[in-house]
């Protein structure tokens, strides 16, 4: 028997087209081999497999976090492959089975170094949350909306930098966030599209019309909706108005109870629907650690009661959120079903970064990136490519 092969039974299985009550799922060679309900379960079949009882809990696709800077005391901008492993292990223990290593606004050399480290890490087997590539958040942002980013390094888009990164680290960059109103941004978006990279808006003062024009050129993503972007006004709907009303744009949201008021979460869900929202953490290195002082992108950060803010301005500096908490918070604050929240945490991000035929759903043939929750939504087990993850240490 392969150590990855098993049957998980007595589960409420969240499928793309509904929930299988009293379901069972067979894992074979790291993939979902078969799914059925209690009427098709034969306990005498394949006795050599490991059988696990989900005790009427939930079986879901693992979460995919497309915007995460770090955790467990490590930052993707500053670490080697060992540090990347520690970040991915920490988030895996909170339900994340795949992620995009996310940069900060920083000098070009630092971003290149981060991409090199991610590329090297991805070239070897990854035992924890799979690093599916990188999300470059900046450095082509509007300093007026820098939020927790280091405005010292904000710069207008540089096409030569993109071409060098794509040449040196092919296939690594999945998303890049920029301010579409900056000089040269629309041409830069054209090149992102040409390279198969998802263009994203964020840290931006773009008007409604500027976002619509950017979407015409291929903009398809917005980081942390409502945060660090021109707000809605009834005569100039701004970035927020465009993100809310343009179905071409997928909207991230940080559902930690601090970045967006519960009413904002409900508004986003009502306007965008479950197919156009992605749950993210925007977690920084302080995630998983106690309150205290930290550094983010060279800027001093103070974390108090789990909320990280820049020491100088008080601006929110990322979060200490985990995906399991984002998932539960979204359900609690908006009344979403388990199936709807799963779509935002797994299905939608997989589609957005071109992995829908690999992971993000429980379907025959896809990777067995799975999480098991209790009936009360407590995280019980995590499997990465069919291999059970140690939840401690």
C-alpha positions in Angstrom: 0.0 0.0 0.0 1.3 3.5 -0.9 1.4 5.7 2.2 -0.7 8.2 0.3 -3.5 5.7 -0.4 -6.6 5.8 1.9 -10.3 6.2 2.0 -11.9 9.0 4.1 -15.5 8.1 4.9 -18.5 9.5 6.8 -17.8 13.0 5.5 -19.8 15.9 4.2 -17.8 16.3 1.0 -17.8 19.8 -0.6 -17.9 19.3 -4.4 -18.0 21.9 -7.2 -21.7 21.1 -7.8 -22.9 20.4 -4.3 -22.4 18.5 -1.1 -22.2 14.7 -0.8 -23.7 13.8 2.5 -22.3 10.7 4.2 -19.7 10.7 1.5 -16.4 8.9 1.0 -13.3 9.8 -0.9 -10.5 7.5 -2.1 -6.9 8.9 -2.4 -4.5 7.1 -4.7 -1.0 8.1 -5.5 -1.6 11.6 -4.3 -4.7 12.3 -6.3 -8.5 12.1 -5.8 -9.3 8.7 -7.3 -13.0 8.3 -6.5 -15.8 10.0 -4.6 -19.1 8.4 -3.6 -22.0 8.5 -1.1 -23.0 6.1 1.6 -25.1 4.0 -0.8 -21.9 3.0 -2.7 -19.6 2.4 0.2 -18.4 -1.2 0.5 -16.5 -1.8 3.7 -15.2 -5.1 2.4 -13.6 -3.5 -0.6 -9.9 -2.6 -0.7 -9.2 -3.7 2.9 -5.5 -3.0 2.4 -6.2 0.7 2.3 -6.1 3.0 5.4 -9.7 3.9 6.4 -10.3 7.2 8.2 -13.6 8.2 9.7 -14.4 11.9 9.3 -17.1 11.6 12.0 -19.7 13.5 9.9 -17.3 16.4 9.6 -16.6 18.4 6.4 -14.1 17.4 3.7 -13.0 20.4 1.6 -10.3 21.3 -0.9 -7.4 22.9 0.8 -7.2 26.7 0.9 -5.2 28.6 -1.6 -3.8 31.9 -0.4 -2.7 34.2 -3.3 -1.6 37.0 -1.0 0.7 36.2 1.9 3.9 37.8 2.9 5.1 35.5 5.6 4.4 33.9 9.0 6.0 32.1 11.9 8.6 34.9 12.2 9.7 34.7 8.5 9.1 37.0 5.5 9.4 35.9 1.9 11.5 38.9 1.2 14.2 38.0 3.6 14.5 34.2 3.8 16.2 31.3 2.1 14.6 28.0 1.1 14.5 26.9 4.8 12.6 30.0 5.8 10.2 29.5 2.9 9.6 26.0 4.2 8.8 27.4 7.6 6.2 29.9 6.2 4.6 27.2 4.1 4.5 24.8 7.1 2.9 27.3 9.4 0.1 28.2 7.0 -0.4 24.5 6.0 -1.2 23.8 9.7 -4.0 26.3 9.3 -5.6 24.8 6.3 -3.6 26.4 3.4 -2.4 23.8 0.9 -1.2 26.2 -1.7 0.0 29.8 -1.8 1.7 32.6 -3.7 4.8 34.0 -2.0 4.1 37.7 -2.0 6.6 40.5 -2.2 6.7 44.0 -0.8 7.5 47.3 -2.4 11.3 47.2 -2.3 14.4 47.8 -4.4 14.6 45.8 -7.6 17.6 43.7 -6.3 15.5 42.6 -3.3 12.6 41.6 -5.4 14.9 39.7 -7.7 16.5 37.9 -4.8 13.0 36.9 -3.5 12.0 35.5 -6.9 15.3 33.6 -7.0 14.6 32.0 -3.6 11.0 31.1 -4.6 12.2 29.6 -7.8 14.9 27.5 -6.0 12.3 26.3 -3.4 9.8 25.3 -6.1 12.5 23.2 -7.9 12.5 20.7 -5.1 9.7 18.6 -3.6 7.6 20.7 -1.3 6.3 18.9 1.8 4.0 21.6 3.1 1.7 24.2 1.4 2.7 24.2 -2.2 4.3 27.4 -3.4 2.7 27.9 -6.8 4.7 31.0 -7.7 4.9 34.6 -6.7 2.6 37.6 -6.3 4.5 40.9 -6.8 2.7 43.5 -4.7 4.5 46.6 -6.0 6.9 48.3 -6.4 4.8 50.2 -9.0 2.3 51.7 -6.6 1.0 55.1 -5.8 2.8 56.5 -2.7 -0.3 58.3 -1.6 -2.0 55.0 -1.0 1.0 53.0 0.2 -0.8 51.6 3.3 1.7 49.4 5.0 4.2 49.4 2.1 7.4 51.3 2.1 6.7 54.4 -0.1 10.5 55.1 -0.3 10.7 52.4 -3.0 7.5 53.2 -5.0 8.3 53.8 -8.6 6.5 54.0 -12.0 6.3 50.8 -14.0 9.6 49.6 -15.5 9.1 47.3 -18.5 12.8 46.3 -18.5 12.5 44.9 -15.0 9.5 42.8 -16.0 11.3 41.4 -19.0 14.3 40.5 -16.9 12.2 38.8 -14.2 10.3 36.8 -16.8 13.5 35.8 -18.5 15.4 34.9 -15.3 12.4 33.2 -13.5 10.1 31.8 -16.1 6.6 30.9 -14.9 7.2 32.1 -11.3 5.2 35.4 -11.3 1.5 34.6 -11.3 0.1 38.0 -10.2 1.5 41.6 -10.2 -0.2 44.4 -8.4 0.3 48.0 -9.5 -1.4 51.4 -9.6 -3.0 51.7 -13.1 -3.0 55.5 -13.1 0.8 55.7 -13.1 2.7 56.7 -16.3 3.3 53.6 -18.4 1.0 51.3 -16.4 -1.3 50.4 -19.3 1.5 49.3 -21.5 2.9 47.4 -18.5 -0.5 45.7 -18.1 -0.3 44.7 -21.8 3.0 43.0 -21.2 1.8 41.2 -18.1 -1.1 39.8 -20.2 1.3 38.8 -22.9 3.4 36.8 -20.3 0.4 35.1 -18.8 0.6 37.1 -15.6 -2.6 38.3 -13.9 -2.6 42.2 -13.7 -3.9 43.4 -10.4 -4.7 46.9 -9.0 -3.9 48.0 -5.6 -2.3 50.8 -3.6 -3.9 53.1 -6.2 -5.6 56.4 -6.6 -7.2 55.4 -9.9 -10.5 56.8 -10.9 -13.5 54.7 -11.9 -12.7 55.4 -15.6 -9.0 54.5 -15.2 -9.8 51.2 -13.7 -12.3 50.4 -16.5 -9.6 51.3 -19.1 -7.1 49.1 -17.3 -9.7 46.3 -17.3 -10.1 46.8 -21.1 -6.3 46.1 -21.3 -6.5 43.0 -19.1 -6.7 44.0 -15.5 -8.4 41.1 -13.7 -7.6 41.3 -10.0 -7.8 43.7 -7.1 -5.8 43.3 -3.9 -7.5 43.7 -0.5 -10.7 45.3 -1.6 -11.6 48.6 0.1 -8.0 48.9 1.5 -5.3 51.2 0.0 -7.5 52.3 -2.9 -9.5 55.4 -3.9 -12.9 54.9 -2.1 -16.4 55.1 -3.5 -18.1 58.4 -4.0 -21.5 58.7 -5.5 -20.2 61.1 -8.2 -16.8 59.5 -8.7 -17.1 55.8 -7.8 -13.3 55.5 -7.7 -11.3 52.3 -7.6 -13.7 50.7 -5.2 -16.7 51.5 -7.4 -15.0 50.0 -10.4 -13.9 46.9 -8.6 -17.4 46.3 -7.2 -19.2 46.7 -10.5 -16.8 45.2 -13.1 -17.4 41.5 -13.4 -14.0 41.1 -15.1 -12.2 41.9 -11.9 -11.7 39.3 -9.1 -11.7 41.0 -5.6 -9.5 39.8 -2.8 -10.7 40.5 0.7 -9.0 40.3 4.1 -11.8 38.9 6.4 -10.0 39.5 9.7 -12.5 41.8 11.3 -10.1 44.8 11.1 -9.4 45.5 7.5 -13.1 45.5 6.4 -16.2 46.1 8.5 -18.7 43.2 8.5 -21.1 45.4 6.5 -18.3 45.8 4.0 -18.0 42.1 3.7 -21.7 41.7 3.2 -21.7 44.4 0.6 -18.9 42.8 -1.3 -20.6 39.5 -1.3 -23.9 40.9 -2.4 -22.4 42.9 -5.3 -19.7 40.6 -6.5 -21.3 37.2 -5.7 -19.4 34.1 -4.7 -17.7 33.6 -8.0 -15.7 36.9 -8.0 -14.3 37.0 -4.5 -11.1 35.5 -3.2 -10.3 35.2 0.5 -6.7 36.0 1.4 -4.7 36.6 4.6 -2.1 39.3 3.6 -0.3 37.7 6.6 3.1 39.1 7.6 5.9 37.5 9.5 4.2 38.2 12.9 1.4 35.7 12.1 1.6 32.9 14.6 3.7 35.0 17.0 2.8 37.0 20.1 2.3 40.8 20.3 5.4 42.8 20.1 7.6 44.8 17.7 8.5 43.6 14.2 9.9 44.9 10.9 8.1 44.9 7.6 9.9 46.1 4.4 12.3 48.0 6.6 9.5 49.7 8.6 9.0 49.2 12.3 5.7 47.5 13.1 3.9 47.1 16.4 1.5 44.2 16.9 -1.1 44.6 19.7 -4.0 42.3 20.3 -3.0 40.5 17.1 -3.4 43.7 15.0 -0.2 44.8 13.2 0.3 48.5 12.5 3.2 50.7 11.3 4.8 52.4 14.2 5.2 55.7 12.4 1.7 56.1 10.9 -0.6 53.6 12.5 -1.5 52.2 9.1 -2.5 48.6 9.1 0.5 46.5 8.1 -0.8 43.3 6.6 -2.5 40.9 9.0 -1.9 38.0 11.3 -4.8 36.1 9.8 -4.8 32.5 8.8 -7.0 31.0 6.0 -9.1 28.8 8.4 -10.0 32.0 10.3 -10.7 34.0 7.2 -13.0 31.1 6.1 -14.9 31.0 9.4 -15.1 34.8 9.7 -16.6 35.1 6.3 -19.3 32.5 7.1 -20.1 34.1 10.4 -20.2 37.7 9.2 -22.1 37.2 5.9 -24.2 34.1 6.4 -22.4 32.3 3.5 -22.8 28.5 3.3 -19.8 26.2 3.7 -19.9 25.6 0.0 -19.9 29.3 -0.9 -17.0 30.1 1.4 -15.0 27.1 0.1 -15.4 28.5 -3.4 -13.9 31.8 -2.3 -11.0 30.1 -0.4 -10.1 27.4 -2.9 -12.0 27.2 -6.2 -11.7 30.9 -7.2 -8.0 31.4 -6.4 -7.2 28.2 -8.3 -9.0 29.5 -11.3 -7.5 32.9 -11.1 -3.9 31.6 -11.2 -4.5 28.9 -13.8 -4.5 25.9 -11.5 -8.2 24.7 -11.8 -7.1 21.5 -13.6 -4.5 20.8 -10.8 -6.0 21.7 -7.4 -8.7 23.8 -5.7 -11.6 21.4 -6.1 -12.5 17.9 -5.0 -12.7 16.2 -8.4 -11.4 12.9 -9.7 -7.8 13.3 -11.0 -6.9 16.5 -9.2 -4.3 16.6 -6.4 -5.5 15.4 -3.1 -5.0 18.7 -1.3 -7.6 18.3 1.3 -8.7 19.6 4.7 -11.1 17.9 7.2 -13.1 20.1 9.5 -15.3 19.1 12.4 -19.1 19.8 12.2 -18.2 23.0 14.2 -15.6 23.9 11.6 -12.5 23.1 13.7 -9.6 22.0 11.6 -8.9 18.3 12.2 -6.6 17.1 9.3 -4.7 18.4 6.3 -3.4 16.4 3.4 -0.8 17.8 0.9 -0.9 15.8 -2.3 -2.5 12.9 -0.3 0.2 12.9 2.4 -1.1 13.8 5.9 0.5 16.8 7.5 1.6 16.9 11.1 -0.5 19.5 12.8 2.1 20.2 15.5 5.7 21.2 15.7 
